[in-house]
Amino acid sequence: MPIQINSFMGKFGFFARQHFSKLASDAYLRLQFRTRGEQQKAYIDYFLHSDPVPMPNVVNIETINRCNSTCAFCTANVHAEKRPLRRMDEELYHSIIDQLADWGYQGHLTLYGNNEPWLDPRIVELHRYAREKLPDCFIFMSTNGLMLTLDQVRAIQPYINQLIINNYDMKYELHRNIQEIYDYVKANPEEFRDLDIQIQMRYLQEVLTNRAGSAPNKKATEKVITETCLLPFTDMWIMPNGKMGLCCCDNFEVTDFADLTKVPLKEAWSGEGIMEVRRRIAEGRQNYDFCRHCDFIDAGFRMNLVKNILEHGQEAANRIGGNESMEVLHRN
């Protein structure tokens, strides 16, 4: 089926996030930290003892640092945004994609960060270039869907494997434009047979994680987080200014491990600065100030990726990842 509607724990989960937001968030995070720690540590150990350094599993390229939603948990929302507006230079973007191709990258790719990708009018063409240069990558788009049309779905379809539509609302209801897309795709599945469309029912005011202190509705507390974190080992995080940051929790664009306008991408990924931070985080977030109070944990497809890599190796994991739909994640 090319289109599905999902929600973590269905209507009950939506109700819990709606009426018991802080309690639901804390319970969920406790469960994830308890159940995922061992496998995370196993992958981190594999990463730190590999030579050469393993490729990223996910490359995130934010081409414009703006959003058009009002999500309470994100500083990219229209009421909380503080970043200077920036769009990635096309020459830099092409260079990044070309370097990934030369590297032989076949993992996951998304032209998305803490933003709404459809605010970049070049987004279809940027995806076209990525698909042309990286035919074996699993390319996915995550959008809030507020400005999404059926024509846009058709335009982006040839270049992506998966379209994630986060339907943020105060009620468990689809926005009108998303409902129209759902109805059409449901009635015409053959037209979209090569695209996996996942609609996520999301509560607009939900509490997720504090995201290293950047979440407007869940500030970092004095609690020190001693667990490790997977993201610095799985994700390459590229901001519109060409800086390689630490992870998606850097909503304020303050971490900086390389300037990709000056440093080759492959060199940046294995640079001594980021490697030293990884070694410190491997022993617990308390060892790096940016992460010290951050309670973010990825509960989505990255765990499937690292499990496949540990069991089958990187190349086989890429093939598996390309043939399976991503488990949709509550990242942002």
N, C-alpha and C positions, 0 to 999 in steps of 0.2 A: 504494500500500500504506500503510495507516494506522500501521503499526508496523515499526520496523527496529532491528536491533542493530548498533552501530558500535564500532570501536576503532581508534585511530590506528595504522596499519600492522598491524592485526589481532593475531593471537596472537604473532607475532614481536615487534611493538612492545611488547606487554604483557610479554613475557619480558625484553626489553631494559630496560624501566622497573623490572622486578622485581629483576634481577640486576646491572644496570649503571646505577643510577639517576642518579648525578651525571654520568657520561659521556653518557648518553642526553639528559639535560637540556641540557648544554652544547652538544652537537652540534646539537640541535634549535634552540636559541636562535641559534646562529651562522648557521644556514641562514635563519631568519626575518629576522634583522637584515639579512642580505645581500640577500635577495630582495624585501623590502617597503619598504625605506627610501625609494626614489625616489617611489613612489606616495603614501606618507605625507606626504612633503614637499610634493608637489603639492597635496594636499588642504589641508594646513595653510596654504599660501600663498593658496589660494582663500578659506579661512575668514577669514584676517586682513585680506584686502583686499576683503571683501564688506561692503556697507552696505545694509540692516542686517546684523547678525551672523546667520549661518545658524542655524536651529534645531538642537537636538541631534538626533542620529540615534537615540539610545537613551536613554530615561529609566528609571533604576533607582530604585525606591522600596523601601527596606528597612522593612517594617512592624513587625518585631520583631528584635532583635539577638541571637538565640540559635540554636544548632545542636545536633543530637543525634548527630553522627558523631564519629569519632576520626581524621579525615584528618590525616596527619603534616605536611602542607604548609600548614596553615591555623590561625591563632590563634583562630578561632571554634570549634575543636573542643572537646569537653567537658573535656579535660584542660588546655587552654591559655587558655580564655576569661578575660579580665580586665575586660571592659566592664560597667558597671552595667546591669542588666536594664532594658530600656525597650521599650515598645510605642508605636507612633505613635498620637497622638490622632486619633480619627475625624473630628473637625471639621477638623483640619489636612489629613488625607488627602483629604477631600471638596474642600477648597479647592484643593489641588494639582491634582486631576483636573479640576475646573471651570476652573481657569486654563489648563490644557493645551487643553481644549476651546475656550475663548475665543480662544486663540492660533492655533487651526486645526491643532493638532499631529496628524500622521498617520504618525509614525515607529514605532519599536519601543518597547514598554513592557513592563517586568517588575517585579513586586512582590517583588523579591528583591535581596539584597545579599550580605553575608558571613553567611548564615544559612540556616535550613531553613524555607521558607515555611509548611509544614503545622503548625509549632509555634504559629502564630497561628490561634486558632479562628475568627477572622472572615474567613479568607482567601477563601472562596468568595464571601461577600457583598461583600468589597472588589473582587474581580474582576468581579462582576456590575455594580457601580456604574461601574467603569472601562469596561466594554464598552458600557454604556448611553450614557455620555457621549462615548466615543471609538470610534464604530462602525467607523472606517476604520483604526484602529491595528492593528499586528501585535503581539498580546499573547502572550507566551510565559512559561511557568513552568519553572524549573529546580529539581529536587528530588533529594535523595539516595535517595529511595524507601524509606527504612527503615520508615516508618510508612504507606506508601501502600497503599491498598486499591482494589479495582475500583469500589466505590461512590464513593470520592473522585474517581476518574478520571471517572466518569459525572457527578458533581456539578460538576466544574470545566469539563467539556467545552464547554458552550454559550458560555463566556466567553473562551476562549483559542484561538489558532491552532496553537500547538505546545506539547507537553509533553516536556521533556528530563529523563530519568531517569538520573542518574549512579549506576551500580551499583558502588560502591566495595567491593572485596574483596581478599583476599590471593591468591585463585586466580581463574582465568578462568572463573567460574561465576556464574550469576544467583542472587540471593537467592530464597528460596522464594516470597515474596509477589510479587516481580517476575516470576518464571517463570509464576506463575498468571495474572498480568495479561497477559503476552505470549501465553500459550496461548489465553486467552479472546478477546483482540482479534484474533489471527490467525484464529481460527475464526469470528468474527463481525465481519468488516470493515465491513459496511454500518452497523452501530451507531455506528462511530467514523469514518465516511467524511470528516467535516469537521475532523478533528483529526489532526495529524501528531505521532506519538509516536516519539521517538528514545531508545533505550536505549544509554547509553555504558558500555562495560566499562572500569572505572577501577581502577588499582592503589592500594590504600589507603595505602601507604607511599611513593608515588612522590615524586620530587623535581621540582618545576616551576621556579618562579622565586623570587627572594628577596622579591618583593613589597614593595619599599622597606624591607627589613629586618624585615618582620613574619612571614615564613615560619619556623616553628619548626625546620624541618629544612634550611634554607638561608639562613643569616644573610647580611646584606649584607657585602661585603668592602670592602677599600680601593680596589678597582677603580672608577675614575670612568667612568660611561657617558656618552659624548658624542653618541650618537644622540638624535634627537628621540623624541617619544611621541605617539601618536594620541589616546589616551583623553581628555585635557582638551578636545579639539576635537569629539569625537563623543558623549560621555556626560555626562548630567546625573546626578550621584550624590547621592541624598537619604537622609539617615540618620533613624532614628526620632525623634530630638529636633528634627527640622525643619531641621537644618543642611545646607547644600549643601557637600559636600566635593569633593576633587579627582578621586578615582577609586576603583576597587575595591581598590586596594592599601592604602588607608587603613583597615586592620583595627582600628586603635586609635582611630579617630574623632578625629584631631588636626587635620586641615585644616578650615578653616572660612572660607567666602567669602561666606556670607549666612545669615541666620536667616529661613527662610520663614514663620515666624509673624509677622514684622515687615516683610519685604521681598517685593514681588511677584515671582513666579517668573520672569517674562520679564526683569525688571530685574536679578534676581540672575544670570541666565545671561550677561548682557552687561555686568556690573558692572566697574568699573575694576580692582578687586583681582584678579579671575580673569583679566581680559584682560592685565594686566601679567605675570602668571605664564605665561600662554600665549605671550606674545611672547618671554619668556626661554627657555621650554622649546623653542620653535621653533628656537632656535639651539643646542640641546643640553641634556640633562638636568643637566649639570654646573652650569648657571646657576640651579638652584633646589635648595636643600638637601634637601628631602623626596625629590626624584627623583635626586639625585646618584649614588647607588650602585644604583639600582633597575634590574634587568635584565628586567622584565616587558615582553612584547610580545604584542599581540593577534594571533592567527593565524586568527581565525575570521571570522564573517560581517561584521564591520565593514569589512574590506577590500573585500568585495563591495559594501557600501553606498557607500563613498566612490568606488569605481570607477564605479558607476552615476550618482552625483551629478556627477562630473567629466565624464562622457560625455553625460548626458541631462538634467541639472538636478535640483533638489530634488523637484519635484512628480512628475516621471516616475519618479524613483528610489523614491519612496514607493510608487507603483503596482507597480513591479517587485518591490520588497521584500515587498509584501503578497501577491504571487502566487508567490513562490518560498519553498521551505523554507529555513530558516537553515542554514548550515553550522555544525554543532555545534562549539563552541569549548572548549579546555582552559583556561578562565578560573580556575575554582576547584572 
